[in-house]
Structures are given as C-alpha cells and as structure tokens.
Amino acid sequence: MYLEGFLSAEERSHLQDLANGHFQHSAVAAGAAGSSAIHAVRTSQSTTIPRDSLVRCIEDRALALQGFDTPPSHLEPIQLVKYGPTQDYHYHTDWFTDAAAHATAAQGGNRASSIFAYVRTAGSNNDNSSSVLTGGGTNFPLLDVPLRDERWCRFVDCDDEYERGVTFRPVAGNAIYWENLVRDGAATRGDQRTLHAGLPVVSGEKVGMNIWTREAPLPPGVRGK
C-alpha cells in the first residue's frame, strides 16, 4: 500500500533533528540469537530515535493504519536510516528467515508488518524536493507492476531500468506499508513477495523511517518509556 502524505513537513524536520549526530553504520541480523552485525549488503547509516510526543503521534498513526486491536507494545523502536551517494540495501526481507534466533515468542515473534516512510529526499536540510534526489527507489522484484497509467508515475518509477517488479519513488512525506507474513494453517510464514531493496542513491541524500510491528509484545525495556 502506497501512502501519500503519511508524514507532515513539521514531522519530517523534527525527526531529522532527533537523529542528527546519532547515525551509525547500519547492521543486519546475524546468526546468534538476537544479534546483529555490519555487512556489505547494507551500506546505509541508521539510528533509533527517542519517543517524544511527536514520535508517539506517528506511532499511533501506524497502529491506527493496521487496526485498533494492535497494541503499542508490538512496535519496535522507530528507526531512521540515511543513504548517501552509492549507498544501498541489497535485496532482503524484513521478516526474519531464522525465526529461532530472532523471532521467538520472548522476542515478540516475527515482524508482522512494515512501514517505510520517506523523511528526506534532497541534497540539503532546507530542501525536501524529490527532484534533488536521483536513485534511491524501493524495489520489490516479485510484485506485479501496476498499470502504466501516467498517474502511477508520480509514485512508481515508470522509466526504471529494473525490469522486474515495481520500484516506488522516494517522495518526501510518503510511505509504503506491507504485511510480511501469511497464514499457513495454524501458523504464519514469511511472504516471499515482500523481498525488496533500497536501490543505490545516485546523487543527493535519502532519509527513511522504518516502523516494524511484531506479532506479539516486545520484551520489557525494548521500547523505552
């Protein structure tokens, strides 16, 4: 689901202020239980942000989108991720393939859903015009491409060199929502169609926001106050 206007300009500016000076090299899930590591497949920088009143408002919006029966305890801490020229995140799923290490009941289960919002798509803090950024789309290679109606081209890269699937344009304030798991009898399993990549930024800078919702409550202390 593509969400237009998920974040306001004020919210985007505030999120950048919270993250300023805290970005570090992004990590990926490693083999050991609950651990992560630096890997060449992900060359961005990332940070979690404190849960002030504005961030809590964004969390409430994310929960309302998914249904009012989803409690706040299922949300992971919001993560901001920054991509400069040549930086990307190779094809991956947000749901954990090694559930025994990263998605046990004690860890809140697997990631049931994802929201990726575009916080900044520009070359300077004062300009959020999407025209400043080149590259940096979000590609889902296993999704069917929408009809090539020119209205879709505001949100989908109709001239994309990646012939497989669909590439969503990074437009500041907009977001993508998807569900990571499908029902398989009494259990759930990861949906392979959610495989995606953050394509390399060619010029400019992209700042995105990850909101991940778990199947069950996270352990005490993970979300903060």
C-alpha positions as CSV (number, residue, x, y, z in Angstrom):
1,M,0.0,0.0,0.0
2,Y,1.4,3.4,-1.0
3,L,0.5,6.2,1.5
4,E,0.6,9.8,0.3
5,G,1.2,12.4,2.9
6,F,2.0,10.0,5.8
7,L,4.4,12.5,7.4
8,S,4.0,16.3,7.5
9,A,6.8,18.7,6.8
10,E,7.0,19.6,10.5
11,E,7.2,15.9,11.5
12,R,10.0,15.3,8.9
13,S,12.0,18.2,10.2
14,H,11.6,17.1,13.8
15,L,12.6,13.5,13.0
16,Q,15.8,14.8,11.4
17,D,16.6,16.9,14.4
18,L,16.2,13.9,16.7
19,A,18.5,11.8,14.6
20,N,21.2,14.5,13.9
21,G,24.6,13.3,15.1
22,H,23.4,9.8,16.0
23,F,23.7,7.9,12.8
24,Q,26.0,4.9,12.7
25,H,26.7,2.2,10.1
26,S,23.6,0.1,9.7
27,A,23.6,-3.5,10.8
28,V,21.8,-6.7,9.7
29,A,20.5,-9.6,11.7
30,A,23.3,-12.1,12.5
31,G,23.2,-15.8,13.3
32,A,23.4,-15.7,17.0
33,A,20.1,-15.2,19.0
34,G,19.0,-11.5,18.7
35,S,22.4,-10.3,17.5
36,S,23.3,-8.1,14.6
37,A,26.4,-7.3,12.5
38,I,27.9,-5.0,9.9
39,H,27.6,-6.4,6.4
40,A,28.4,-5.2,2.9
41,V,24.8,-5.9,1.8
42,R,23.7,-2.8,3.8
43,T,25.8,0.4,3.4
44,S,23.5,2.9,4.9
45,Q,23.6,4.6,8.3
46,S,20.8,4.3,10.9
47,T,19.7,5.2,14.4
48,T,16.7,4.7,16.7
49,I,15.0,7.9,18.0
50,P,13.6,8.8,21.4
51,R,9.8,8.5,21.9
52,D,8.8,12.1,22.4
53,S,5.2,13.3,21.9
54,L,5.6,13.8,18.2
55,V,7.1,10.3,17.7
56,R,4.3,8.8,19.8
57,C,1.8,10.5,17.5
58,I,3.5,8.8,14.5
59,E,3.3,5.5,16.3
60,D,-0.4,6.0,17.0
61,R,-0.9,6.7,13.3
62,A,0.9,3.5,12.3
63,L,-1.2,1.5,14.8
64,A,-4.4,3.0,13.5
65,L,-3.5,2.1,10.0
66,Q,-3.2,-1.6,11.0
67,G,-6.3,-1.7,13.1
68,F,-7.1,-0.5,16.6
69,D,-6.6,-4.0,18.1
70,T,-2.8,-3.7,17.6
71,P,-1.3,-2.6,20.9
72,P,1.7,-0.2,21.1
73,S,3.8,-2.9,22.8
74,H,4.1,-4.7,19.4
75,L,6.0,-1.8,17.8
76,E,9.8,-1.9,17.6
77,P,11.6,1.4,18.3
78,I,11.3,3.6,15.3
79,Q,14.5,3.6,13.1
80,L,15.7,6.3,10.8
81,V,18.1,5.3,8.0
82,K,20.2,7.5,5.9
83,Y,21.6,6.8,2.4
84,G,24.2,9.0,0.6
85,P,25.6,8.5,-3.0
86,T,26.3,4.8,-3.8
87,Q,24.7,3.6,-0.6
88,D,22.0,0.9,-0.7
89,Y,20.5,-2.1,1.0
90,H,20.6,-5.2,-1.1
91,Y,17.5,-7.5,-1.5
92,H,16.2,-8.7,1.8
93,T,13.0,-9.4,3.7
94,D,12.0,-7.6,6.9
95,W,10.7,-10.8,8.4
96,F,13.4,-13.0,9.9
97,T,14.3,-16.1,8.0
98,D,16.0,-17.5,11.1
99,A,13.0,-17.3,13.4
100,A,14.6,-19.4,16.1
101,A,17.3,-16.8,16.6
102,H,15.4,-13.5,16.0
103,A,11.7,-14.1,16.2
104,T,10.9,-16.3,19.3
105,A,7.9,-15.6,21.4
106,A,10.1,-14.0,24.0
107,Q,11.3,-11.6,21.3
108,G,7.8,-10.6,20.2
109,G,7.6,-13.1,17.3
110,N,8.4,-12.2,13.7
111,R,7.8,-8.8,12.0
112,A,4.1,-8.9,11.0
113,S,4.2,-5.6,9.0
114,S,6.5,-2.8,7.8
115,I,6.1,0.9,7.1
116,F,8.9,2.6,5.3
117,A,8.4,6.4,5.1
118,Y,10.5,8.9,3.2
119,V,11.7,11.6,5.6
120,R,14.1,13.5,3.4
121,T,14.8,13.2,-0.3
122,A,17.0,16.1,-1.1
123,G,20.5,17.5,-1.1
124,S,20.2,19.9,1.9
125,N,18.2,20.1,5.1
126,N,16.2,23.0,3.8
127,D,15.0,21.4,0.6
128,N,12.8,18.4,0.6
129,S,12.1,18.4,-3.2
130,S,12.2,14.9,-4.6
131,S,13.8,16.3,-7.8
132,V,17.0,16.9,-6.0
133,L,17.5,13.2,-5.3
134,T,18.3,10.7,-8.0
135,G,18.2,7.0,-7.5
136,G,17.2,5.6,-4.1
137,G,13.9,4.0,-5.1
138,T,12.5,1.0,-3.2
139,N,12.3,-2.1,-5.5
140,F,10.0,-5.1,-5.0
141,P,11.1,-7.5,-7.7
142,L,8.4,-10.1,-7.0
143,L,5.4,-7.8,-7.1
144,D,3.2,-7.3,-10.2
145,V,3.8,-3.9,-11.8
146,P,0.7,-1.6,-11.7
147,L,-0.8,-0.5,-14.9
148,R,1.3,2.0,-16.8
149,D,-1.2,4.8,-16.4
150,E,0.7,8.1,-16.2
151,R,-0.9,8.9,-12.8
152,W,1.1,6.0,-11.3
153,C,4.3,7.6,-12.4
154,R,4.1,10.1,-9.5
155,F,4.7,7.2,-7.2
156,V,6.2,4.4,-9.4
157,D,9.3,4.7,-11.5
158,C,7.9,4.1,-14.9
159,D,11.3,4.5,-16.5
160,D,13.0,2.2,-14.1
161,E,15.9,0.2,-15.6
162,Y,15.0,-2.6,-13.2
163,E,12.6,-4.6,-15.3
164,R,11.4,-6.9,-12.5
165,G,8.6,-6.0,-10.2
166,V,7.9,-2.4,-9.1
167,T,10.1,0.5,-7.9
168,F,8.5,3.1,-5.7
169,R,9.8,6.6,-6.0
170,P,11.2,8.2,-2.8
171,V,8.9,11.2,-2.3
172,A,9.3,13.1,1.0
173,G,6.3,12.5,3.3
174,N,5.0,9.5,1.5
175,A,5.3,5.9,2.8
176,I,4.9,2.2,1.8
177,Y,3.0,-0.2,4.0
178,W,3.1,-4.0,3.6
179,E,2.4,-7.1,5.6
180,N,5.3,-9.6,5.9
181,L,3.5,-12.8,7.0
182,V,0.9,-15.1,5.5
183,R,-1.3,-17.6,7.3
184,D,-0.2,-21.2,6.8
185,G,-2.7,-23.4,8.7
186,A,-2.5,-22.5,12.3
187,A,0.9,-20.8,11.9
188,T,2.4,-18.0,9.9
189,R,5.3,-17.9,7.4
190,G,7.2,-15.2,5.7
191,D,5.7,-13.8,2.4
192,Q,8.4,-14.1,-0.2
193,R,6.7,-11.4,-2.3
194,T,7.9,-8.8,0.2
195,L,11.5,-9.2,-0.9
196,H,12.8,-5.7,-1.5
197,A,15.8,-3.5,-1.8
198,G,16.8,0.1,-1.2
199,L,18.4,0.9,-4.6
200,P,21.6,3.0,-4.7
201,V,21.4,6.7,-4.3
202,V,23.0,8.4,-7.4
203,S,23.0,11.9,-6.1
204,G,21.6,13.7,-3.1
205,E,20.6,12.0,0.1
206,K,17.7,9.9,1.3
207,V,16.5,9.6,4.9
208,G,13.9,6.9,5.5
209,M,11.9,5.7,8.6
210,N,11.3,2.1,9.5
211,I,8.3,1.2,11.6
212,W,8.2,-2.6,12.3
213,T,5.3,-4.3,14.1
214,R,5.8,-7.7,15.8
215,E,3.3,-10.5,16.1
216,A,3.4,-10.2,19.9
217,P,4.6,-7.8,22.6
218,L,8.3,-6.9,22.7
219,P,10.3,-7.7,25.8
220,P,10.1,-5.2,28.6
221,G,12.5,-2.3,28.2
222,V,13.0,-2.7,24.5
223,R,10.6,0.2,23.5
224,G,11.7,2.6,26.2
225,K,9.3,4.9,28.1
